[in-house]
Amino acid sequence: MKFIILLFFMLFMAVSPSFAWLSNPDAGYAAEFLTTFSGGARGLGMGLAQAALDGQASSLYVNPAGLASLWWQEMSVTMAPLFSEGQFISFSYGYPFDDVNSMGISIVRLTSGEAEKTNELGEITGSFSAQETALLAGYGRKLPGNLRAGVSAKFITQEIATLSEKTASLDMGLVYYAAEDHHWALSLANVLPARLGTDDIPFVPRIGFWHSLLPALSLTADMQFIGLFRSGDPVSRWFTGVECRWPEWARWRCGLNQKQASLGFGISTRQIDFDYALLYHPLDFIHSITLAIRYGFTVTEAERNVKQDWEALAKEKEEYRIKKEKEEKRIRFEMERLARSSKLSVKFLEARREFDEKKYGAAQQILELILKEDAGHEEARQLLAEIQARMNTETIVRRTKEIRSSYSQGKFEAAIENVNYILDIQPANSEVRVYGYLSRAQLFVRDKKFTEAKGELIEVLKIAPENAEATQLIKRVQTILEISEP
């Protein structure tokens, strides 16, 4: 909802007759310096968008409701040299009676440089200067419903050469904290009709909006209206600015309105603020500096600060406790995981040893226990798959057929390879053992190692005495051995 309101606010600024006063020959009005400048360099650096900048003694200049947010005594001095040797000076003092009520005083003085004084014949008879002074005394109060209200009386004196005029009027203001990250402001300047000599001081309302875009970045915007209840078309003026807080003690600002642009920076501590602003005006650049000193923090607010610090400390302590518990839990989990991993590693080494010793059944039992505790143990899974493949009946049958085929084709090395594979699983397989001895005997005969061949054939006859091939081959080997004897 706040974004819709802000969008409407900006749209209204865009389509309003903001530039009408630039071409209006009667655009100026009496005591205008109290509504078109700033009581501090902070507001000047943000394009004079200052109605919602509360919590400072200089708030009295544009919106007395800002006094209600004071929780310290504050004195501030602002100086701004102007073009044509003019000068703007303001002094502000704010005092909080308690956590609810506050008061403030401001003295604002605008002086011009010397100008030539002439008579009715146009002859120069000397020089003169002009100055305007305003004394503002205000009161601010916190109301229920996140509302701040303020009122101030102002006494204005205008001196031009030997002429002097005095008058008084009243300002009022409100600040509404819609949420923690944004609030609205309403300022009503010159609520009571007043005249300065023959010139009327117009009623000048202003609305403002402050919004925290990011934790360290805020936006403020104002809309000022002139001539609402006077003849002719009313004129509006818009002001907008942003402020960045980085690092914590520094402030960076820029602002824009329909006639001026500004830049500024500040240094802020708990007790001292220093602000500087540079404003571009069509006639010249304007520099402004403000020094604010705070002291005498209210007891209520000090207690609240201590409470906030204590709550922040307790929150940090709780966060540390939770973090510590999580870390301890993680460490315990890692230790248990490492212990379990070490235990499983020992078991896996045992299974590997059983596998190497051809004790596939024992190795299989150990591997199944490992996978029961850790289903993701990849090495155990692979070794178990190897054992199961070796113990598979179909595999034994297939490799036995391959042994027969290889032997009949004279591929004795291939036959021996399959023999070794099956005997690792079934050491008592007599058929495979016979083929193993026969294959080695054939290789010995081929290499003319007849004695070794005879030994292999004897092993065949021990297993299968009726084996005709072995009987025939051993007779031939025996004959060769007898012939070769001397």
N, C-alpha and C positions, 0 to 999 in steps of 0.2 A: 504494500500500500504506500509506503514511504517513497518508493521509487516513482510511482505514478504521480504523487503529489509534487515531487522534485521535478519530474518531467514537465508537468503543467506549469510549475514555477518558471522553469527555463524557457518554455514556449511563450509564456506571457511576457517575459523579458525581451524575447526576440521580436515580438510583434507590437510591443508598446511604443508610444511616441517618444522614445528615449532621446532622440537627437533634436527634438523640437526646440529645446531651450538654447541650443547652440546658435540658431538663427533668429531667436526672439530678442528684439532690442530691449525688452523689459525683463530679461531672464534673471538678472540679479535682484536681490531683495535685502532688506535690512537684517543685520546680524547673521548673514549667510555663513560667516566663518564658523559658526557653531554647529552647522549641519553638513558642511562640505569638506571638512578636514578631519583630522584624527587626533584624539588626545594622547596617542602613543604611537611609536614607530611600528609596533606590531600590526595595528590596523592599517597603517599607511602602506606597509610592505605587502599587504594582502588586498590591494586595490580598493581600500576604504570599505571593504565588506566587513563590518565590525559590530553589527547589531547583536549578533549571537555570541560574540567573544566575551564571555562573562568571567567573573572571578578575579578582576583587577580593579585597583582604585580608579584607574583612568576610564573604566566602564561608564562612569557617571557622565562622561562627555556625550555619549550617544544613546545609552540605555541604562537608566538608574537601577533596573532590576538586576543588573550584573553584580551590584554590591552584595546581594543576598548570598552569593557563593563565596564570599571572603571568609577565610578561617584564620587570618593573620592580620596584623596591622601592616599597612604598606604605604610607603611614600615613593612617589615617582616624579621625575622631572623630564620633560620633553622639550627639545630645542630643534627648530627647523628654520634655517636661514632661507629667505624667499628672494625672488627676483626683485629688482629695483630697490635693493637694500632693505627690503621688508624682513620681518622676523615674526615667527610664531613661537610662543613659549607657553607651556602649561605646567602647573604643579598640582598634584593630586595626593590626597591622603584618605585612606580607608581604615575604618575601625570596626571590628565585629564585637558587639556587646556580648554575644553568646553564640550558640550554634544556629540561632534562628534570625536574630536581628543584627543589622549592620548599618553604619552611617558612613558618609563620605563628603569630602569637600574638595572642590577643584577651583583653581584660578587660571583663567585662560586670557592671554593677552596677544593681540595682533597689532603690529606697528608697521607703518609704511616708511619709506625713505623720504628724504627732504624733496619738496617740490617748489618750483618758483611761484612766488606770490605777485600778482599783478593788480593794477587798479583798473578803473573803467576805461582808461585810455590805452591799456595794453602795456603800460610801463611796469617794469620789474621793481617791486618795492621791498623784496626780501624773499624769505622762504617760509614754508610751513610743513608740518607733518600731520598725519592722522593716526589715531590709535583707537582700538576697541578693546574693552576689558569686560570679562564676565566672571562673576562669582557664582558658583553652583554649590548648593548644599542639598544632599539627598539622603534618602532612607530606603533600605532594602529589607525584604522579609521573605523567609521561606514559608510557603503555604502548603496545605495538604494537596495531594494529587500531583506531586512532582512539579509544582508551580512555584515560580519566583516572581515577586512583584516589587516595584520600586517607584518612588516619586521624588522629584527634585525641584527646588525653587531656584531660579536664576535671576541675577541682577546684572543688568547690562549698562555699560557706560560707553558713549561714543564721543570722542574729542577730535575736532577738525579745526586746526589753528586755535582761535580763541573761543570757538563755539563748543558747547557741551550739551549732550542729551543723555537722559537716563530713563530706564524702563525696567520692568520685571515681568516674568512669565513663569510658566510651570511646565515641566516635562513629566511623562509617565511611561512606564514600560513593563513588559511581561516576558518571562522566559519559561517555556514549557518543555520539560524533559520527556519527550515521547518514548524514548528508549535510551539504553546506555550509549548507543553509537550515534544518536542524532537528537537534536532539539531545535525548537522553533523560537523565534523572538519577535516581539512587537514593540516598537518605540513610537511614542507620540510626542513630538516636540512642539512647544508653544501651544499647549492646550488652551491656556487663557489668552484671549485677544490682547495684543500689545502693540504699541506704536513707539517708534524711535524718531522723535521729531515729527515730521509729516509723513513718514513711511510706515506702512503696516508691516508687522512681522508675521508672516503666514504660518498657518498650521502645516506641519510637515510630518506625516506618518511614514514609518519605515517598517518593513517586515524583513526578517532574516532567517536563514537556515544554516545549521552546522551539521556536518555529517562526517563520521569517521569511515573513510574508504578502506583503509588498512590500519593495523595497529599503530603504525607510525606515520600515517598520511591522512590528512583531513581536508575537507572542502567547505568553504563558506560562501554564501551568496546573499545579497541584499537587494531590495527594490524600494526606492524612495519615491514618494508622490508629492507634487507641489501644485497648489491651486485647486484642490479637490472641491472646495466650497466657495470658489470665487468665479467671477465671470470669465469667460474664455475657456479654452481647452486646457485641461490639466496636463501636466508634464510629469513623466516618470524618468527616473535615472536608475540604472542597474550597476551593481558592483559585484565582483566575484574574486576569490583568491583561494590559494591552496597553501598548506603548511606541512612540511616534512620534518619529522623528529629523528635525526640520525647524525651522529650517535646520540645517546640519551641526553646529553647536555647541550646539544646543538639544535637550532631551528633554522630551516631554510624555507623562504617564502617567495611567492610571486603573485601578482594580482593584475586585474584588468577591469576597466570600466569603459563607458562609451567615449571617454575623452582622454584617459590616462592609462599608463601601464607602470608597474612598479616591481621592484625586487627588494628582498630584504633577508637578513639573517639575524640570529640571536644566540646568546649564550645564557643558559638558564641553570641556576643552582637552587638549592632549597631556600636560600636567603637573599640571593641577588640575581637580577635579570639585567642583561644589557642587550638592547635591540637597535638595529640600524636599518634604515629603509632609503631607497633611492626611487623617487617618483619622477616619471617623465610627464611634463606638462607642455602644452604647445608653446608656451613662452620660455620655458627654461627647465633645467633639472632641479629637483628639490631634494635636499638631503635632510634626514631626520634621525635623531638619536634619542633614546630613552634609557634612563637608568632607574631601576626600581629596587628598593630595599625592603625586605620583609622581616618582621620581628614580632614578638608577643603573640605566638600561636595560641589560639584559644584552647583552654583545658579540654573541653569536650572533643574538639577535633584532634588534639594530641592523643587523648585516650583512644579515639577511633583509629588513629594511625598506629598506635601500639597494638591495638586489637587486630588490625589488618596485618601488621607484621607478624604477630603471634600466630594468626590463622594461616598466613603464608608459610611460616616456619613449620607449623603442625602439618600442613598439606605436604610440604617437602619431606618431612619426616615420614609421613604415611607412604608417600610415593617411594621413598628410599626403602621402607620396610617391605613393601610389595615387590620392589625390584630385587631386594636381597633374597626374599623367599623364592622368587622365580629363579634367581641365579643358583641358590642352594639346591632347589629342585632339579635344575638342569645339570648341576654338578653331580648330584646323586644319581640321576639318570645315566649320565655319561660313565660314572664309575661302575654302575651296575651293568651297563652295556659293555664296558671294557672287560669286566670280570666274566660276563657271560661269553664274550667273544674269545677271551683267553681259554675258558673252559672248553668251548666248542673247537678251538684250534687244537687243543691237546687231543680231544676225541677224534678230530679229523686226521691228525698224525697217526693215531692208533689204527684208524680205518685204512689209511694208506699202507701202513706196515702189513696189516692183514691181507690187503690186496696184493702187495708185492710178494707175499708168501703163498699166494694162490688160495688163500682161505676166504673165498668169496662170500660164503654164507655169513661168517662172522663180520666181515667188512660191511655187508649189506645191513645187518642189524644196527651197527654203530651209526652208519650214515642215515638211516631212517630216524634214529633218535635225534641226530643233529638237525635234520629238516623239520622235525616236530617242534623243536625249540626255536628254530630260525628258518622259516620257509624260504627266505631269500638268500640262503647260503649257496652261492653259485658253484663253488668248487665241489661241495658235497653232492649237489644235484648232478653235476657232470660225471663224477666218479661213480655214482649210483647207476646212472644211465649206462656207463661202460660195463659195469658188473652185470646188469640185467641183460645187456646185449650178449655178453659172453655166455650167460647161463640160459639163454633162450634156446628151446628145443629145435625150433625151425632153423636157427642159425647152425646148430650142431649138424642137423641132417644135411643142410645145404653144403656146409664145408666138407662133410664126409664124402658127398658125391663129387665135390671138386677134387678131393684127394684121389679117388678112384680114377677120375678122368685124367688128372695130371700124371698119375703113375702109368696108366695105359699108353699115354702119349710120350712117355719118357721124360716128362718135366718133373724130375725128382726134387729139385730145389723148391718148386712151388708146392709140391706135395708135402715136403717136410715143414714148410711154413704153416700150412693148415693143420698138420699133425700137432705141431707145438701149441697152436691156438686152442685146439680141442682138449689136449692133454692138460692144459692149464686149468680147464674147467672140469674135465672128467678123466682124471689120471688112470682109472681102471678100465677105460674103453679098449678092449682087447683088439678089435678090428683095426682101430686107428694105430695102436701100438705096433701091430704087425706091419701095417703099411709104412710106418716110420722106420722100422728096422730094415724092411725090404728096400726102401728108397735109399737109405744110407749105404746098404750093401751094394746096390747098383752103382752108386757114385764111387765107392771104393774099387769096384771091379773096373769101372771106366778109367780110374786113375792107377790101375794095376797094383792096388794095395789089397792083395788077395787075403792076407792074414787078417786084416781088419774086416774085410768083407765076410770072411768065415765066421768071425765072432758075432757079427750082426745076424747072420743067418741062424746060428745056433740059438740066439735069443728068440728068433721067430719060431723055431721048432719047439722051444720050451713052452711057448704059448699055444701053438697049433701044430702038433706033431704030424698031422695029416696034410699039412700045407704042401701041395705038389710042387708049386713053383719054387718054394724054398728048398725042398728036397732035391729037385733037379739042379738048382743053381749051386747048392753046396757041393754036390758030386762034381760038377764041372770045376769049381774052385779047388776042390781037393785034388783033382787030377792035375791041374796046373801046378799046384804046389809040389806034388810028388815029382813031376817031370823036371821042375826047376831045381829040385834038390840035387847036390853033387853026388 
